[in-house]
Amino acid sequence: MPARTLEDFSTAAARMSGEASYRDEPPLVPALTLVAHPMPHRVGERLWLEPLTAGREVALSRNAPAFTPPGQVLGTHLADPFISRKPLILAPGPAGAIRLRPSEGVRVALGDTPLSGDWELSAQEVAAGVPLVLADRVVVLLHLAASPSAREEEALGMVGASVGLQRVRRHIEQVADLEVPVLIRGETGSGKELIARAIHQRGPRRERPFVSVNLGAIPRELAASELFGARKGAFTGAVKDQDGYFLAAQGGTLFLDEVGEAPPEVQVMLLRVLEARELYPVGSRTPVAVDVRLVAATDAHLEERIHDGRFKAPLLHRLAGYTVRVPPLRERPEDVGPLFHHFAREELEALGEAHRLRPDDPFTEPWLPAGLAVQLVRHAWPGNIRQLRNVARQLVIGNRGQPSLRLDPHLEQDLALPAPRATGRPDTGPPPPASTVPRRKPSDITPDALLTALREGGWDFQAAADRLGIHRTSIYDLIERHPHLRTVGDLSVEELTECFRACAGDVDAMVRKLEVSRRALGRRLKELGLG
């Protein structure tokens, strides 16, 4: 077997996890992170598998090697008395793959599949993260991590040590002391406000107000007055002058969540504030100077809204003075264990049961059963960190007074939603058939695969995203990078009108001919009076 090198693993990791654009980042190496342990305070400890990058094997057993807590140098071996002293051998395979070879009598499972012989995990599976269950008690996640020689970023109030979260921390450090507006982009529940607060706390305005506003929660007809203030008599109910959120944040930071929901008139006013640093309260002709650092966030695909005429391109360019992209939780499974225990600890402390996270007996039944830990790691978490927090609260309260956590039927059903599984490859026989489409990284999708999914799904973007195992918003990013695909916003009025006549108004025929989103095409035709 040829020896693998660090370059081999980094190249495979970049190809599988989409890291190729970050050339200044430390190389990625295979690692094991503790997801569940009978001693719960150990969750999050990590073992870097650097010998694999040099072509050597790693022997994992009860007594060696040591797992290291975040930010520390010295660690401890697994030490669970039920884990065998005989090792599970991890060996480098071709093109970033990793081979597993359990010694006789060693109990190990890939998730819920017992490992009865040698097994090979592809580079793609390692990049996605594979839970390994040892002796039905300890769960470690095999994944890719930044080299331990890399500088570890400060926590900044965020739990986790994944590559994606470390990148977010570096972005915060880069931009916090500047005055440029910041746009935070990420799915709902991914922790965008926490990042905004970290930017504020690390910047020169930390002693001034931090004001958080959710534009999606403000009635559209009140948005302008709520943000910019209003003068007495400006509208029915305005019985006195009122200051808006901008003046409330004077000298500090204003965080605008769901900025994509801003009504058109508010978008115009926001653009003026960003350009001139002054605003006009509703009903006033006198400008008011403002000194506010603006941080905005969105889970919407603003480029699509610009194409559809629902968002102004100049505003996006102004808001995105610096962009921070937040990875969804499904792309950072190594953070699920530490996050779950962080939220569980908060709930246990409120119930007076924090002692459950520090048992005295090493033979005790695990508080977080291995099977449940695997379900947590494998779940796709469409609600991201917010959903994980709710699940932790439900589990802790629902099992108060009990020695271990158990799922109720409703949570069991919620966590049984389709999620990625490690199919791997044994030494003999083909890989087991996949029963569901696993979650994938957009960088894994080839142009041909994208085009095939769009055509098979009738150019319904959600259907195509489901077929590919990616989030719907990622479809738009892939289309923008595809050499031959367009969006409805790229089509001229003349092209649309000519196609409408050639297809005799048949929208389905137009979709097949133009190869664009059916829903967006329908909206555009309606705007042109052709619907």
Disulfide bonds with the S-S distance in Angstrom:
none
